[in-house]
Amino acid sequence: MTPLGDILIARIRATGPITLADYMTECLLHPRYGYYTTRDPFGTAGDFITAPEISQMFGELLGLALAQSWLDQGSPAFTLAELGPGRGTLMADVLRATRSVPGLHAAMTVHLVEASPILRSRQQASLSTYDVQWHASVHELPQAPLYLVANEFFDALPIRQFQRVDAGWRERLVTLTADGLGFGLTAPAPVAALAHRLGDTPQDTIVEYCPAVPAILADIGSRITNHGGTAMIIDYGDRISNGDTFQAMKSNAFANPFSNPGEADLTAHVDFAALAAASPTAHALTTQGAFLTRLGITSRSERLARTLVGSSLQSHLAATRRLTHDQEMGTLFKVLALFPMASPPPPGMT
């Protein structure tokens, strides 16, 4: 057991079982032993790899979609923001791709929402030529037109799990078992936040609920509603939460989420209906493969391929397939766009 595991076991023995959200928070953000506070988990040498690390095309096309949305809304002075920016790769690609858009860079201020001090230092190195401001939460962003990206941010937010029973729910809590840490169940009780799911959830089915989502999406949506802008949220998940999707990743492979607390990434599939419902904006949802294809990734990939040979060419073609193919990230990953009611959806969403 890890040092953090020993701390959690002692806590449970002293005060009783904890919610899955509490467990995820400790494992990911504990100030001394948390996964994100102690390491850089991104890239080929890390525990997982995200779309911006797979290919520059992802950030380039996303940046140009945001730029067109900015033009469609009258080219205002605006906040360009990213939630959970990793190493800063995605934002660097967005900024590089939009340099040629007249007036865009002069109109923007760049803001990153990042909790990890290690990742903040990586982002600072990646974006050293730009004036960047960092924030601990989305609530600190300026009250201004907001053009925001969030790639694989919401999947890492702590969730709670509830199992449908009769007219109520039993919550899955993290407790002590014969094998160490594991799941236990509470007695049945009503859950106000899931009252609307009673009609579409079969008996014994698990529904996941992210407590942080309503406040975050209401905040983003209020800025877009009051000032204009567009948010592009890319993550893996489903239209609605249905079933147990809690998982751990370590060294690019699935792991037992209770074996090594603090040493694996913990995530869950995103409930996109919950995101959309929490924002007072118009919205559109599509798959990542369809989104990138509509934005022209095929022609962009072909242009880049002309300058490549051998293993570099094969890696590039594999990256294109990985981002778009149905059997790779193409359909598992979704793109949710939030935008003003009176504005057109951003490119790639229709």
C-alpha positions as CSV (number, residue, x, y, z in Angstrom):
1,M,0.0,0.0,0.0
2,T,1.2,3.5,-0.8
3,P,1.7,6.3,1.8
4,L,-1.6,7.9,0.7
5,G,-3.3,4.5,0.9
6,D,-2.2,4.3,4.6
7,I,-3.6,7.8,5.2
8,L,-7.0,6.9,3.7
9,I,-7.2,3.6,5.5
10,A,-6.6,5.4,8.8
11,R,-9.2,8.0,7.9
12,I,-11.8,5.4,7.1
13,R,-11.1,3.5,10.3
14,A,-11.5,6.7,12.3
15,T,-14.5,8.2,10.7
16,G,-16.1,5.7,8.4
17,P,-16.5,5.1,4.6
18,I,-15.9,8.0,2.2
19,T,-17.6,9.0,-1.0
20,L,-15.9,8.0,-4.3
21,A,-15.6,11.8,-5.0
22,D,-13.6,12.2,-1.8
23,Y,-11.4,9.3,-2.7
24,M,-10.7,10.6,-6.2
25,T,-9.9,14.1,-4.8
26,E,-7.4,12.7,-2.4
27,C,-5.8,10.4,-4.9
28,L,-5.5,13.1,-7.6
29,L,-4.9,16.3,-5.6
30,H,-3.5,15.4,-2.1
31,P,-0.8,18.2,-1.5
32,R,2.0,15.6,-0.8
33,Y,0.9,12.4,-2.5
34,G,-1.6,13.3,-5.1
35,Y,-1.2,12.0,-8.7
36,Y,-1.4,15.5,-10.3
37,T,0.6,17.3,-7.7
38,T,3.6,15.0,-7.8
39,R,4.2,14.3,-11.5
40,D,3.7,15.0,-15.2
41,P,1.5,12.2,-16.4
42,F,1.2,13.2,-20.1
43,G,2.8,12.0,-23.3
44,T,4.5,8.8,-24.4
45,A,6.6,8.5,-21.3
46,G,3.6,9.1,-19.0
47,D,0.5,7.1,-17.9
48,F,-1.6,8.3,-20.8
49,I,-1.5,10.3,-24.0
50,T,-4.1,12.9,-25.1
51,A,-5.1,14.1,-28.5
52,P,-2.8,17.2,-28.5
53,E,0.2,15.0,-27.8
54,I,-0.8,12.6,-30.6
55,S,-0.9,15.2,-33.4
56,Q,-0.6,19.0,-33.8
57,M,-3.6,18.8,-36.2
58,F,-6.0,18.5,-33.2
59,G,-5.1,21.8,-31.7
60,E,-4.7,23.5,-35.1
61,L,-8.2,22.6,-36.2
62,L,-9.8,23.4,-32.8
63,G,-8.1,26.8,-32.8
64,L,-9.4,27.7,-36.3
65,A,-12.9,26.6,-35.3
66,L,-12.7,29.0,-32.3
67,A,-11.3,31.7,-34.5
68,Q,-14.2,31.4,-37.0
69,S,-16.7,31.5,-34.1
70,W,-14.9,34.7,-32.9
71,L,-15.3,36.3,-36.3
72,D,-19.0,35.2,-36.5
73,Q,-19.6,37.1,-33.2
74,G,-18.1,40.4,-34.3
75,S,-14.4,39.9,-33.3
76,P,-14.6,41.3,-29.7
77,A,-11.8,41.7,-27.2
78,F,-11.9,38.4,-25.4
79,T,-10.6,35.8,-23.0
80,L,-9.0,32.7,-24.5
81,A,-9.0,30.0,-21.8
82,E,-8.2,26.4,-21.3
83,L,-9.2,24.1,-18.5
84,G,-6.7,21.5,-17.5
85,P,-4.0,22.5,-20.1
86,G,-1.6,19.5,-19.4
87,R,1.8,20.5,-20.8
88,G,0.4,23.5,-22.7
89,T,0.6,21.6,-26.0
90,L,-3.0,22.2,-27.0
91,M,-2.9,25.9,-26.3
92,A,0.5,26.3,-28.1
93,D,-1.1,24.7,-31.2
94,V,-4.2,26.8,-31.0
95,L,-2.1,30.0,-30.8
96,R,0.2,29.0,-33.6
97,A,-2.7,28.1,-35.9
98,T,-4.5,31.4,-35.2
99,R,-1.6,33.8,-35.7
100,S,-2.6,34.6,-39.2
101,V,-6.2,35.5,-38.2
102,P,-6.2,39.4,-38.5
103,G,-6.7,41.1,-35.1
104,L,-7.3,37.9,-33.1
105,H,-4.1,37.8,-31.0
106,A,-4.3,41.6,-30.4
107,A,-7.8,41.1,-29.0
108,M,-7.2,38.3,-26.6
109,T,-5.8,37.6,-23.2
110,V,-4.7,34.0,-22.4
111,H,-5.8,32.3,-19.2
112,L,-5.2,28.8,-18.0
113,V,-7.0,27.0,-15.2
114,E,-4.6,24.6,-13.6
115,A,-4.3,23.1,-10.1
116,S,-1.0,21.3,-10.4
117,P,2.2,23.3,-9.7
118,I,4.3,20.8,-11.7
119,L,2.0,21.2,-14.8
120,R,2.0,25.0,-14.4
121,S,5.7,25.0,-14.9
122,R,5.4,22.8,-18.0
123,Q,2.8,25.1,-19.4
124,Q,5.0,28.2,-18.7
125,A,7.8,26.6,-20.7
126,S,5.5,25.7,-23.6
127,L,4.0,29.2,-23.8
128,S,7.0,31.3,-22.8
129,T,6.5,33.7,-25.7
130,Y,2.9,34.6,-24.5
131,D,1.6,36.6,-21.6
132,V,-0.4,34.0,-19.7
133,Q,-2.4,34.2,-16.5
134,W,-3.1,31.2,-14.3
135,H,-6.1,30.5,-12.2
136,A,-7.1,27.9,-9.6
137,S,-10.7,27.6,-10.8
138,V,-12.9,28.7,-13.7
139,H,-14.7,31.1,-11.3
140,E,-11.6,33.4,-11.4
141,L,-11.8,34.0,-15.2
142,P,-12.6,37.6,-16.3
143,Q,-16.1,38.7,-17.0
144,A,-15.6,39.1,-20.8
145,P,-16.4,37.2,-24.0
146,L,-15.0,33.8,-23.4
147,Y,-13.5,31.4,-25.9
148,L,-12.7,28.2,-24.0
149,V,-11.3,24.8,-24.6
150,A,-11.4,21.8,-22.2
151,N,-9.8,18.6,-23.5
152,E,-10.0,15.6,-21.1
153,F,-10.7,17.9,-18.2
154,F,-14.2,16.8,-17.1
155,D,-13.3,13.1,-17.1
156,A,-10.9,13.7,-14.2
157,L,-13.4,15.6,-12.0
158,P,-14.4,13.5,-8.9
159,I,-17.7,11.6,-9.2
160,R,-20.1,9.9,-6.9
161,Q,-21.8,6.6,-7.9
162,F,-25.4,5.6,-7.1
163,Q,-27.1,2.3,-7.7
164,R,-30.8,2.4,-8.5
165,V,-33.0,0.5,-6.1
166,D,-36.8,0.7,-6.1
167,A,-37.7,4.4,-5.8
168,G,-34.3,5.5,-4.5
169,W,-30.5,5.0,-4.7
170,R,-27.8,3.3,-2.7
171,E,-24.5,5.2,-2.9
172,R,-21.2,3.3,-3.5
173,L,-18.7,4.4,-0.9
174,V,-15.0,3.6,-0.5
175,T,-14.5,1.4,2.6
176,L,-12.3,-1.3,4.0
177,T,-12.7,-4.8,2.7
178,A,-10.9,-8.1,3.2
179,D,-8.6,-7.1,0.4
180,G,-8.0,-3.5,1.5
181,L,-9.8,-0.6,0.0
182,G,-12.9,-1.3,-2.0
183,F,-16.6,-0.5,-2.5
184,G,-19.5,-0.7,0.0
185,L,-23.1,0.4,-0.3
186,T,-25.3,2.7,1.8
187,A,-28.9,2.1,2.7
188,P,-31.4,3.2,0.1
189,A,-32.3,6.9,0.1
190,P,-33.7,9.5,-2.3
191,V,-31.1,11.7,-4.2
192,A,-32.4,15.0,-5.3
193,A,-29.8,15.5,-8.0
194,L,-30.9,12.2,-9.6
195,A,-34.6,12.5,-9.3
196,H,-34.9,13.0,-13.1
197,R,-33.1,9.7,-13.7
198,L,-35.6,7.5,-11.9
199,G,-37.6,7.1,-15.1
200,D,-34.8,6.0,-17.4
201,T,-32.6,3.9,-15.1
202,P,-33.3,0.2,-14.7
203,Q,-33.1,-1.5,-11.3
204,D,-29.5,-2.1,-10.0
205,T,-28.0,0.1,-12.7
206,I,-25.2,2.5,-11.6
207,V,-25.5,6.2,-12.4
208,E,-22.5,8.5,-12.0
209,Y,-22.9,12.1,-10.8
210,C,-20.2,14.8,-10.9
211,P,-20.9,17.3,-8.1
212,A,-18.6,20.0,-9.6
213,V,-20.3,20.1,-13.0
214,P,-23.3,22.4,-12.2
215,A,-21.3,25.3,-10.8
216,I,-18.6,25.0,-13.5
217,L,-21.0,24.9,-16.4
218,A,-23.2,27.6,-15.0
219,D,-20.2,29.9,-14.7
220,I,-19.0,29.2,-18.2
221,G,-22.5,29.5,-19.6
222,S,-23.2,32.7,-17.8
223,R,-20.1,34.4,-19.4
224,I,-21.1,33.2,-22.8
225,T,-24.7,34.2,-22.4
226,N,-23.9,37.7,-21.0
227,H,-20.8,38.6,-23.0
228,G,-20.6,36.1,-25.9
229,G,-18.1,33.4,-26.8
230,T,-17.8,29.7,-27.4
231,A,-16.8,26.7,-25.3
232,M,-15.5,23.6,-26.9
233,I,-15.5,20.6,-24.5
234,I,-13.8,17.4,-25.8
235,D,-13.8,14.2,-23.7
236,Y,-14.6,10.5,-23.7
237,G,-18.1,9.6,-22.5
238,D,-21.7,9.2,-23.4
239,R,-24.8,11.3,-24.0
240,I,-26.0,10.2,-20.5
241,S,-24.4,8.4,-17.6
242,N,-25.3,4.7,-17.5
243,G,-23.2,2.1,-15.8
244,D,-19.9,2.0,-13.9
245,T,-17.1,3.8,-15.8
246,F,-14.7,4.6,-13.0
247,Q,-11.2,3.5,-14.0
248,A,-7.5,3.9,-13.3
249,M,-4.7,4.3,-15.8
250,K,-1.1,3.6,-15.0
251,S,1.7,3.2,-17.6
252,N,-0.8,3.4,-20.5
253,A,-2.7,0.4,-19.1
254,F,-5.8,-0.1,-17.0
255,A,-5.1,-0.7,-13.3
256,N,-7.0,-1.5,-10.1
257,P,-8.1,1.9,-8.8
258,F,-7.7,0.9,-5.2
259,S,-4.2,-0.8,-5.4
260,N,-1.9,2.2,-5.5
261,P,-3.7,5.4,-4.3
262,G,-2.0,8.5,-5.6
263,E,0.0,6.6,-8.3
264,A,-2.6,6.1,-11.0
265,D,-4.8,8.5,-12.9
266,L,-8.5,8.1,-11.9
267,T,-11.2,9.0,-14.4
268,A,-14.8,8.3,-15.4
269,H,-16.8,8.8,-18.6
270,V,-18.4,12.2,-19.0
271,D,-22.2,12.7,-18.9
272,F,-22.6,15.1,-21.7
273,A,-26.3,15.6,-21.1
274,A,-25.5,16.8,-17.6
275,L,-22.9,19.3,-19.0
276,A,-25.4,20.7,-21.5
277,A,-28.2,20.9,-19.0
278,A,-26.1,22.9,-16.6
279,S,-25.3,25.7,-19.1
280,P,-27.8,28.4,-20.0
281,T,-26.6,28.4,-23.6
282,A,-27.3,26.8,-27.0
283,H,-25.3,23.6,-27.4
284,A,-24.4,21.0,-30.1
285,L,-22.9,17.6,-29.6
286,T,-21.0,15.4,-32.1
287,T,-18.3,12.8,-32.1
288,Q,-14.6,13.8,-32.3
289,G,-14.1,11.9,-35.6
290,A,-17.0,13.7,-37.3
291,F,-15.9,17.0,-35.9
292,L,-12.3,16.8,-37.1
293,T,-13.4,15.4,-40.5
294,R,-15.8,18.3,-41.1
295,L,-13.0,20.7,-40.2
296,G,-10.7,19.2,-42.9
297,I,-8.3,16.9,-41.1
298,T,-8.1,14.6,-44.1
299,S,-6.7,17.4,-46.4
300,R,-4.5,18.7,-43.6
301,S,-3.1,15.3,-42.9
302,E,-2.4,14.8,-46.6
303,R,-0.5,18.1,-46.8
304,L,1.7,17.2,-43.8
305,A,2.3,13.7,-45.2
306,R,4.0,15.1,-48.3
307,T,7.0,16.2,-46.2
308,L,7.4,12.9,-44.4
309,V,8.9,9.5,-45.2
310,G,9.6,6.2,-43.5
311,S,8.7,5.8,-39.8
312,S,7.7,9.5,-39.5
313,L,5.1,9.1,-42.2
314,Q,3.8,5.9,-40.6
315,S,3.5,7.6,-37.2
316,H,1.7,10.5,-38.8
317,L,-0.8,8.3,-40.6
318,A,-1.4,6.3,-37.4
319,A,-2.0,9.5,-35.5
320,T,-4.7,10.6,-38.0
321,R,-6.4,7.3,-37.7
322,R,-6.2,7.3,-33.9
323,L,-7.9,10.7,-33.7
324,T,-10.7,10.0,-36.1
325,H,-11.4,6.3,-36.6
326,D,-14.5,4.7,-35.1
327,Q,-12.4,1.9,-33.5
328,E,-10.0,4.4,-31.9
329,M,-10.9,7.9,-30.5
330,G,-13.4,8.8,-33.2
331,T,-16.6,7.8,-31.6
332,L,-15.7,7.3,-27.9
333,F,-14.7,10.9,-27.7
334,K,-17.4,13.5,-28.1
335,V,-17.3,17.3,-28.7
336,L,-19.8,19.6,-27.0
337,A,-20.0,23.2,-28.1
338,L,-21.6,25.9,-26.0
339,F,-22.5,29.2,-27.7
340,P,-25.0,32.1,-27.5
341,M,-28.6,31.4,-28.5
342,A,-28.5,34.0,-31.3
343,S,-25.1,32.8,-32.8
344,P,-24.4,30.0,-35.2
345,P,-22.7,26.9,-33.9
346,P,-18.9,26.8,-34.4
347,P,-17.5,25.0,-37.5
348,G,-17.5,21.3,-37.3
349,M,-20.6,21.0,-35.2
350,T,-23.1,20.8,-38.0
